[in-house]
Amino acid sequence: MLNSFVGIGRIGQDAEIGTTSRGEPMARFSVAIPRSRKREDGLEPDWIRCMLFGSRAATLGPYLSKGKLIGIRGRLNSYRTIGDKPRTHLNIDVSGVDFLERPRQIESRSHAVSEAVGRGATPEPVVQPEPPKPVRKAPRRGRKSKATALAI
């Protein structure tokens, strides 16, 4: 049986970072994946609950913030809750995350530079490296071409 999920979407809110009952790091977040079906006000997304465990949760959890475009890989997992009404929930146990946008730090830095220039500050000059000079190959010596060899 194949149990695999791959999706691309935007994170709905900052990841909740915590630990499992066994003390293992865990990150919980939701991803909005747009459908092809339209509503009156735009595309209606499918909200996918995602769980990330272990060292990946500890490492990636702080970077999983609202609005980031990510690609996720994992497997579908279901669990039941018992309360007033028993329910079955589905989530994705994430095995891989790909960040599909430039980091916002780069964009905020360029915004800060443009604001400083507007106040009269001079930005650091950008130095372009010189293009490499073309390399000439030395002619071969001591070898005769086929035409010369046949004429002799």
C-alpha positions in Angstrom: 0.0 0.0 0.0 1.2 3.5 -0.8 0.6 6.3 1.8 2.3 9.4 0.5 1.4 13.1 0.5 3.0 16.0 -1.4 1.6 19.5 -1.3 2.5 23.2 -1.8 0.7 25.9 0.1 1.0 28.7 2.6 1.3 28.3 6.4 -1.8 29.6 8.1 -0.3 30.6 11.4 3.0 30.3 13.2 3.9 26.7 14.2 3.2 25.6 17.7 6.4 24.2 19.1 6.4 21.8 22.0 7.3 18.2 23.0 5.5 14.9 23.0 4.7 13.0 26.1 8.0 11.1 25.5 9.9 14.4 25.5 10.5 14.4 21.7 10.4 17.8 19.9 7.2 18.5 17.9 5.9 21.3 15.7 2.2 21.6 14.7 1.1 23.9 11.9 -1.6 24.1 9.1 -1.0 24.7 5.4 -3.6 26.2 3.1 -3.5 24.5 -0.3 -5.7 26.3 -2.9 -8.3 24.3 -4.8 -9.2 24.7 -8.4 -12.9 25.3 -7.4 -13.7 29.0 -6.9 -15.9 30.7 -4.4 -17.4 34.2 -4.9 -14.4 35.8 -3.2 -11.6 33.7 -4.7 -10.1 30.3 -4.4 -11.2 28.1 -1.5 -8.3 26.5 0.2 -8.0 23.0 1.7 -6.5 23.3 5.2 -4.1 20.5 6.0 -3.0 19.9 9.5 0.7 19.0 9.7 2.9 17.5 12.4 6.7 17.5 12.4 8.7 15.4 14.9 12.2 15.0 16.1 15.3 17.0 15.3 13.5 18.5 12.2 10.8 20.0 14.4 13.5 21.6 16.7 15.5 22.9 13.7 12.7 24.0 11.3 9.9 24.9 13.8 11.1 28.5 14.4 11.1 29.1 10.6 7.6 27.9 10.0 5.8 31.2 10.3 2.5 32.5 8.9 2.3 33.2 5.2 5.5 31.4 4.1 5.1 29.3 0.9 6.3 25.8 1.5 6.3 22.3 0.0 5.7 19.4 2.3 6.2 15.7 1.9 4.9 13.1 4.3 2.3 10.4 5.0 -1.4 10.6 5.9 -2.2 9.7 9.5 -5.6 9.5 11.2 -6.6 9.5 14.8 -9.9 9.5 16.8 -11.0 11.8 19.5 -13.7 10.8 22.0 -15.8 13.5 23.5 -19.3 14.7 23.1 -19.1 13.3 19.6 -16.4 10.9 18.4 -14.5 12.3 15.5 -11.8 11.1 13.2 -9.1 13.6 12.3 -6.6 13.5 9.5 -3.2 15.1 9.5 0.1 14.8 7.7 3.2 13.4 9.5 5.7 15.6 7.7 9.0 14.0 6.6 10.3 16.9 4.5 9.8 20.7 4.2 11.0 22.9 1.3 10.9 26.6 1.6 9.8 28.0 -1.7 10.4 31.7 -1.3 13.3 34.0 -0.6 13.8 34.7 3.1 12.1 37.8 4.3 15.3 39.0 6.0 16.8 39.7 2.6 13.7 41.7 1.5 13.6 43.6 4.8 17.3 44.5 4.5 16.7 45.9 1.0 13.7 47.9 2.3 15.9 49.3 5.1 18.6 50.3 2.6 16.0 52.1 0.4 14.7 54.0 3.5 18.2 55.0 4.5 18.9 56.3 1.0 15.6 58.3 1.2 17.0 60.0 4.4 20.2 61.0 2.6 22.4 58.1 3.5 24.7 56.7 0.9 24.4 53.0 0.3 27.5 50.8 0.1 28.8 50.6 -3.5 28.3 47.4 -5.2 31.6 46.2 -6.7 31.2 44.0 -9.8 33.9 41.5 -10.4 35.8 41.8 -13.7 34.9 39.2 -16.3 37.6 36.6 -16.8 40.0 37.1 -19.7 39.7 34.7 -22.6 42.3 32.0 -22.6 44.1 31.2 -25.9 45.1 27.7 -26.5 48.6 27.1 -27.7 48.9 25.4 -31.1 49.9 21.8 -31.1 53.4 21.1 -32.2 55.1 18.0 -33.4 52.0 16.4 -34.8 51.2 16.3 -38.5 47.7 16.5 -39.8 46.3 13.5 -41.7 46.5 15.4 -45.0 50.2 16.2 -44.5 50.9 12.6 -43.5 49.3 11.3 -46.7 51.1 13.7 -48.9 54.5 12.7 -47.7 
